[in-house]
Amino acid sequence: MPNDPAILLEKVTKTFDQQNAVNDLSLEIGAGESVALLGHNGAGKTTLIKLILGLMRPDKGNIRILGEESTSRHRGKNAHAFLGYLPENIAFYNSMSGAETLAFFARLKRHPVSDCARILERVGLAAAAHKRVGHYSKGMRQRLGLAQALLGNPRILMLDEPTTGLDPELRNAFYDIVRELEDSGVTVILSSHALTELEAHTRKIAIMRKGQLIASGTIDDLRRRANLPVHIRLITRPGMGAACAEKIPDGIGCERINDHGLDLTLPSERKIDVLRHLSATVPELDDVDIRLPSLGDLYMHFQKESVVS
Ligand SMILES: Nc1ncnc2c1ncn2[C@@H]1O[C@H](COP(=O)(O)OP(=O)(O)OP(=O)(O)O)[C@@H](O)[C@H]1O
């Protein structure tokens, strides 16, 4: 059905050795939406990805992929044909070239081998297509991994820690490809520990702890929910820091960092009022730098909150 979510998890539980790796987890991901799964080691991210892929079956709950029941006896075979997966560790035969490797996976997935050149081009491996995989760099191997996940033109792509071990330039190139896929309507789920890069590259975040989903939404949704204080750094003309400090409204944390710099800590809802007040009353102000809570700050906040509650 056109309006079905791409992925729907309802009260899903998966237990290993009497421990819940995924615990009563519900999540809905729309078609073309992308979600970054975050969580400490062992939080259940890979298990969740494998459940969505149908590589494991839940002990309790329902999973629907593109509107099809994934947990029935038929295991949503049609829906699974539209899933692509880049595992955390993917092994290739070192003696095969990139083109031979992709052709091998294409035959397994019943995808036309004639389309492999296009996919290698898409992931930036066209020039190295005939080089042996044993001579590929880590980044090239990851691109080849992504290429095999793209076979079958997946409508849902699952990427398990796809940028681990890549240098910053390759990470950016990887996210550019992911962004193009999202823009063409592919639902992308990726798990990662790299919070700083995710902040720049992902639209929706889902944070897991001990198998449970403890927060989800866009980074702005998470900021609103966490309501963490905002930090503002004020730079004044030389020697004017003390004069500026006297004009800071009550109830705002104010710390002098030198004779021309102040750090303010304030509730986010007061940010605009305080900035207006400062621009009207502090002529010696030279510069203002606002630091909103980062994804790292939010991640730590929700992890701590879930321990307390
Ligand atoms: N096949 C398995 N047999 C037994 N226990 C398992 C199995 N797979 C996962 N687990 C356990 O389930 C829990 C969740 O593991 P999972 O690999 O899903 O976490 P993760 O969030 O992906 O961790 P990481 O970030 O380290 O990759 C862990 O306690 C793990 O030991």
Ligand as a Chemical Component Dictionary entry (heavy atoms), coordinates in Angstrom:
data_LIG
# 
_chem_comp.id                   LIG 
_chem_comp.type                 NON-POLYMER 
_chem_comp.pdbx_formal_charge   0 
_chem_comp.three_letter_code    LIG 
# 
loop_
_chem_comp_atom.comp_id 
_chem_comp_atom.atom_id 
_chem_comp_atom.alt_atom_id 
_chem_comp_atom.type_symbol 
_chem_comp_atom.charge 
_chem_comp_atom.model_Cartn_x 
_chem_comp_atom.model_Cartn_y 
_chem_comp_atom.model_Cartn_z 
_chem_comp_atom.pdbx_ordinal 
LIG N1  N1  N 0 23.621 -14.365 18.295 1  
LIG C1  C1  C 0 23.698 -13.936 19.564 2  
LIG N2  N2  N 0 23.750 -14.830 20.593 3  
LIG C2  C2  C 0 23.783 -14.406 21.871 4  
LIG N3  N3  N 0 23.775 -13.101 22.241 5  
LIG C3  C3  C 0 23.735 -12.178 21.268 6  
LIG C4  C4  C 0 23.692 -12.551 19.879 7  
LIG N4  N4  N 0 23.625 -11.410 19.142 8  
LIG C5  C5  C 0 23.649 -10.372 20.031 9  
LIG N5  N5  N 0 23.710 -10.840 21.289 10 
LIG C6  C6  C 0 23.698 -10.023 22.515 11 
LIG O1  O1  O 0 22.656 -9.075  22.384 12 
LIG C7  C7  C 0 23.046 -7.796  22.902 13 
LIG C8  C8  C 0 22.899 -6.747  21.815 14 
LIG O2  O2  O 0 23.913 -6.984  20.821 15 
LIG P1  P1  P 0 24.009 -6.146  19.473 16 
LIG O3  O3  O 0 25.124 -6.723  18.673 17 
LIG O4  O4  O 0 22.662 -6.077  18.856 18 
LIG O5  O5  O 0 24.411 -4.699  20.024 19 
LIG P2  P2  P 0 24.969 -3.424  19.222 20 
LIG O6  O6  O 0 24.206 -2.260  19.754 21 
LIG O7  O7  O 0 24.913 -3.676  17.768 22 
LIG O8  O8  O 0 26.482 -3.386  19.730 23 
LIG P3  P3  P 0 27.817 -2.824  18.983 24 
LIG O9  O9  O 0 27.688 -1.331  18.976 25 
LIG O10 O10 O 0 28.897 -3.285  19.914 26 
LIG O11 O11 O 0 27.899 -3.434  17.617 27 
LIG C9  C9  C 0 24.466 -7.982  23.419 28 
LIG O12 O12 O 0 24.394 -8.237  24.793 29 
LIG C10 C10 C 0 24.974 -9.201  22.668 30 
LIG O13 O13 O 0 25.932 -9.900  23.419 31 
# 
loop_
_chem_comp_bond.comp_id 
_chem_comp_bond.atom_id_1 
_chem_comp_bond.atom_id_2 
_chem_comp_bond.value_order 
_chem_comp_bond.pdbx_ordinal 
LIG N1  C1  SING 1  
LIG C1  N2  SING 2  
LIG C1  C4  DOUB 3  
LIG N2  C2  DOUB 4  
LIG C2  N3  SING 5  
LIG N3  C3  DOUB 6  
LIG C3  C4  SING 7  
LIG C3  N5  SING 8  
LIG C4  N4  SING 9  
LIG N4  C5  DOUB 10 
LIG C5  N5  SING 11 
LIG N5  C6  SING 12 
LIG C6  O1  SING 13 
LIG C6  C10 SING 14 
LIG O1  C7  SING 15 
LIG C7  C8  SING 16 
LIG C7  C9  SING 17 
LIG C8  O2  SING 18 
LIG O2  P1  SING 19 
LIG P1  O3  DOUB 20 
LIG P1  O4  SING 21 
LIG P1  O5  SING 22 
LIG O5  P2  SING 23 
LIG P2  O6  DOUB 24 
LIG P2  O7  SING 25 
LIG P2  O8  SING 26 
LIG O8  P3  SING 27 
LIG P3  O9  DOUB 28 
LIG P3  O10 SING 29 
LIG P3  O11 SING 30 
LIG C9  O12 SING 31 
LIG C9  C10 SING 32 
LIG C10 O13 SING 33 
# 
